[in-house]
Amino acid sequence: MRVWPRPLVRGTTRPDRYLLVQSLKAAGAAAGAWALTGWWLQAPMALMAPWTAVALVQGTVYRSVRTAAELLLMITSGTLLAAGAAALTSDTMTAMIVVLPLAVLIGNCAPVGGQGLYAPTTALFVLAYGSYSPYAVGHRLLETAVGAAVGIAVNALVLPPVHSLQVSRLACALPMTCADLLRDIAGGAGDYDEARATGWYEGAQALYRDLADLRDARGWAYESVRLNPAQRLRRNVRAAPPEAWDSVWTRVSDRLLTLTLTLLETASDRRRLPRPPAATLTELSALLTAAAEVCRVDRAVMEDGPGTESRRLRREHLARAHEAHTAMHGTLSGAESGVTASIGSLLADTQALLDDLTPAGEPEGTQQAERDPAPDPRSVSR
């Protein structure tokens, strides 16, 4: 019992501003719906209004409207089924046996997602409270509609959620994560073992989780624009970066995965791929260090926009990376026949990495950036 709370505490996270705002909005919507139906309308079952209002303070305004339609459909179905079964059987237990399988089936088969649970739940409420007269059914549906209206209004008018900042944060984090991994590999390339190579490989795999989070965030950002008055009320909403940004870093992640897999295979005793010579690993370290600096410049461009200094730094780092690649290619001559496969694999992996880091049409990261600077990703419309 003393040990049990520790995993629970470690598993909890501090609520961010978005969660705090949405929680307060849900509580306010419930209080408003209760006051409107319980005090003003004197409804006999005022519970339905705040219950519905809380459920409709969703992550986007569009989702609130869509969920309201689904929820009203399920609550109406459950209420009418329960009232009809009770009127026909005149017995609560018999009515439950008749109506619950049908209500659960409707909830599972209807294309309403998680809202299908409201059909059998509402039927249980109707039968348990014995409120299935035409007057009670009418009031129940009225209270549900009032709660839905309050929940949608609160979510749409009180700090309506916009998720573009999450997209920008995740997009800016990708090049920095790649840079950190590249610098880690560069720092240990001279003397690495299987355990360290495994850590690099797992770090490259983790990039795909970051990319998946970014795709999910983009879905939320696109949805949060629909029916959202914040697009007109918030003039300073930061535009999400273009999807081309995701494609570039997806390819870079692919290259890092293949590169770390090659290093892992050269470090494993279970593989026949020999370890590259020291000269090759020295040039590999220089190449990856320069590539990491390119990623850091890309992060700065993403946050602050392109400039002459950033273009100059990027060209210089790319030029050093290509020089190191050329020097690494030179280690093939005179190498033992057994290690040429290892050197060739590293050459192919790093060449593909540099190709993906080099803007289209720019040979070895030099002239083209001067003539055709990269656009500011933040200026691209969603």
GITARA-V98423 format. One record per backbone hydrogen bond with DSSP energy under -0.5 kcal/mol. CO is the residue of the C=O (numbers start at 1). NH is the residue of the N-H. If there is no record, write none. Layout:
# GITARA-V98423
co=CO nh=NH
co=CO nh=NH
This chain:
# GITARA-V98423
co=1 nh=5
co=3 nh=6
co=3 nh=7
co=4 nh=8
co=5 nh=9
co=6 nh=10
co=7 nh=11
co=8 nh=12
co=9 nh=12
co=16 nh=20
co=17 nh=21
co=18 nh=22
co=19 nh=23
co=20 nh=24
co=21 nh=25
co=22 nh=26
co=23 nh=27
co=24 nh=28
co=25 nh=29
co=26 nh=30
co=27 nh=31
co=28 nh=32
co=29 nh=33
co=30 nh=34
co=31 nh=35
co=32 nh=36
co=33 nh=37
co=34 nh=38
co=34 nh=39
co=35 nh=39
co=35 nh=40
co=36 nh=41
co=37 nh=43
co=43 nh=46
co=45 nh=48
co=46 nh=49
co=46 nh=50
co=47 nh=51
co=48 nh=52
co=49 nh=53
co=50 nh=54
co=51 nh=55
co=52 nh=56
co=53 nh=56
co=54 nh=57
co=56 nh=58
co=60 nh=64
co=61 nh=65
co=62 nh=66
co=63 nh=67
co=64 nh=68
co=65 nh=69
co=66 nh=70
co=67 nh=71
co=68 nh=72
co=69 nh=73
co=70 nh=74
co=71 nh=75
co=72 nh=76
co=73 nh=77
co=74 nh=78
co=75 nh=79
co=76 nh=80
co=77 nh=81
co=78 nh=82
co=79 nh=83
co=80 nh=84
co=81 nh=85
co=82 nh=86
co=83 nh=87
co=84 nh=88
co=85 nh=89
co=86 nh=90
co=91 nh=95
co=92 nh=96
co=93 nh=97
co=94 nh=98
co=95 nh=99
co=96 nh=100
co=98 nh=102
co=99 nh=103
co=100 nh=104
co=101 nh=105
co=102 nh=106
co=103 nh=107
co=104 nh=108
co=105 nh=109
co=106 nh=110
co=110 nh=112
co=112 nh=115
co=113 nh=116
co=114 nh=117
co=115 nh=118
co=116 nh=119
co=116 nh=120
co=117 nh=121
co=118 nh=122
co=119 nh=123
co=120 nh=124
co=121 nh=125
co=122 nh=126
co=123 nh=127
co=124 nh=128
co=125 nh=129
co=126 nh=130
co=126 nh=131
co=130 nh=132
co=133 nh=137
co=134 nh=138
co=135 nh=139
co=136 nh=140
co=137 nh=141
co=138 nh=142
co=139 nh=143
co=140 nh=144
co=141 nh=145
co=142 nh=146
co=143 nh=147
co=144 nh=148
co=145 nh=149
co=146 nh=150
co=147 nh=151
co=148 nh=152
co=149 nh=153
co=150 nh=154
co=151 nh=155
co=152 nh=156
co=153 nh=157
co=154 nh=158
co=157 nh=159
co=163 nh=167
co=164 nh=168
co=165 nh=169
co=166 nh=170
co=167 nh=171
co=168 nh=172
co=169 nh=173
co=170 nh=174
co=171 nh=175
co=172 nh=176
co=173 nh=177
co=174 nh=178
co=175 nh=179
co=176 nh=180
co=177 nh=181
co=178 nh=182
co=179 nh=183
co=180 nh=184
co=181 nh=185
co=182 nh=186
co=183 nh=187
co=184 nh=188
co=185 nh=189
co=188 nh=191
co=193 nh=197
co=194 nh=198
co=195 nh=199
co=196 nh=200
co=197 nh=201
co=198 nh=202
co=199 nh=203
co=200 nh=204
co=201 nh=205
co=202 nh=206
co=203 nh=207
co=204 nh=207
co=205 nh=208
co=205 nh=209
co=206 nh=210
co=207 nh=211
co=208 nh=212
co=209 nh=213
co=210 nh=214
co=211 nh=215
co=212 nh=216
co=213 nh=217
co=214 nh=218
co=215 nh=219
co=216 nh=220
co=217 nh=221
co=218 nh=222
co=219 nh=223
co=220 nh=224
co=221 nh=225
co=222 nh=225
co=222 nh=226
co=223 nh=226
co=225 nh=228
co=226 nh=62
co=227 nh=229
co=228 nh=231
co=229 nh=232
co=229 nh=233
co=230 nh=234
co=233 nh=235
co=234 nh=237
co=242 nh=245
co=242 nh=246
co=243 nh=247
co=244 nh=248
co=245 nh=249
co=246 nh=250
co=247 nh=251
co=248 nh=252
co=249 nh=253
co=250 nh=254
co=251 nh=255
co=252 nh=256
co=253 nh=257
co=254 nh=258
co=255 nh=259
co=256 nh=260
co=257 nh=261
co=258 nh=262
co=259 nh=263
co=260 nh=264
co=261 nh=265
co=262 nh=266
co=263 nh=267
co=264 nh=268
co=268 nh=271
co=272 nh=274
co=277 nh=281
co=278 nh=282
co=279 nh=283
co=280 nh=284
co=281 nh=285
co=282 nh=286
co=283 nh=287
co=284 nh=288
co=285 nh=289
co=286 nh=290
co=287 nh=291
co=288 nh=292
co=289 nh=293
co=290 nh=294
co=291 nh=295
co=292 nh=296
co=293 nh=297
co=294 nh=298
co=295 nh=299
co=296 nh=300
co=297 nh=301
co=298 nh=302
co=299 nh=303
co=300 nh=304
co=301 nh=305
co=307 nh=311
co=308 nh=312
co=309 nh=313
co=310 nh=314
co=311 nh=315
co=312 nh=316
co=313 nh=317
co=314 nh=318
co=315 nh=319
co=316 nh=320
co=317 nh=321
co=318 nh=322
co=319 nh=323
co=320 nh=324
co=321 nh=325
co=322 nh=326
co=323 nh=327
co=324 nh=328
co=325 nh=329
co=326 nh=330
co=327 nh=331
co=328 nh=331
co=329 nh=332
co=330 nh=333
co=332 nh=335
co=336 nh=339
co=336 nh=340
co=338 nh=274
co=339 nh=343
co=340 nh=344
co=341 nh=345
co=342 nh=346
co=343 nh=347
co=344 nh=348
co=345 nh=349
co=346 nh=350
co=347 nh=351
co=348 nh=352
co=349 nh=353
co=350 nh=354
co=351 nh=355
co=352 nh=356
co=353 nh=357
co=354 nh=358
co=359 nh=362
co=361 nh=363
co=362 nh=365
co=363 nh=366
co=366 nh=370
co=367 nh=370
co=367 nh=371
co=368 nh=372
co=375 nh=377
co=376 nh=379
co=377 nh=380
